[in-house]
Amino acid sequence: MNVTIHPEAEQDLHEAAEFYEQKGSSLVAGRFIGEFKRLVSLLREYPQIGSPRSGGRRGLSMKVFPYTVIYRATAQEIIVLVVKHDRRRPGYGSQRK
């Protein structure tokens, strides 16, 4: 199954990794990116694994980092819409389609 990452979700991912690199280390930033890739692999295999959200979207939380990947699954692809911090900006990215 194809996975598409919304341009703004790519920006979310980049900003979070940059934060972890600045406040922690490149190792921590690499672990964050690795966790994101692990979730994408899970989504490819089990597209309905995430918790249902409004508007036909689903959310899957990272294990180690306080982030949730918000996505939409269709028969042909998974579209990652938002990579959001769980404790900041409630409703962030809710308008992305």
N, C-alpha and C positions, 0 to 999 in steps of 0.2 A: 504494500500500500504506500502511495506517495504521501509525503509530509511536506506541507508548504508552511513557511513561517512568514507571517504578516510583517511588513517592513517596520512597523512600530514595535512589534514583539522582538524583532532583532535588536532594535535600539534598547528596549528594556533589558535584554540579555547582556548586551554590551555594557550598559551603565552599571548593572549589578556586578559583573565580573570586574569592571574597572574599580568599583568601590572596594571589593574584596582584595584586589591587588594593592590598592593604596593603604587600606587600613590593616590588612593582614600580610599577605605575601602572594607572589605569583603561584605558589603551590596551592594556596587556598582558592585563588581565582580559578586555577585549573580544575580543582575538585568541584567547584560550582558548575563549570562548563561540562565536566564529566557527568555530574548528576542530571543536568538537563538532557544530555545525550542518552542517558539511561532511561529517562522518562519517555523520550521520543521513541526509543526502541520498544518499550512496553506498549506505547500507543499504537505502533505499527502492528503489533501482534494482537492486542486486545483493545480495539478502538473504543469500546464502551466501558472501560475500566474506571473512568473518572466519575465523580459525583455529579448528578444532573444539576444544571443551573438554568436560569431564565433564558429565554430566546433560543432554546435548542443547543445551548453550550454545555460543556462539561469542564470540571476542574480536577486536576490531579496535583497533590502536594508533594514537594520534595521531602525526602527523609531527613536530611541533615540541615538543610537551609530553610529559613522561614519564607519560602516562596511557593506560589501555586502557578501551574501552567493552565491557562484557560484555552480551550480549543473547541472546535466544531468538527464532528466526524460525519462524512458523507460516505456513500457506497464506494466512491473512487479515491477519496483522499481525506487526510486529516489536515486541518488548518489551525496552526497555533496562532491565537489571536493576541494573547497577553501573557507576559511573565511578570507576575506582581508580587510584591512583598506583602506578607500576610498581616502585618501590623501597621501599614501606612496607607493612606489615601483610600478609604473605603469606596467602592464603586469604580476604582481606577480601571480604565479601558473598557468599561461596560458598553460603550457605543461602537466599538470596533466590530466590523463585519467581514 
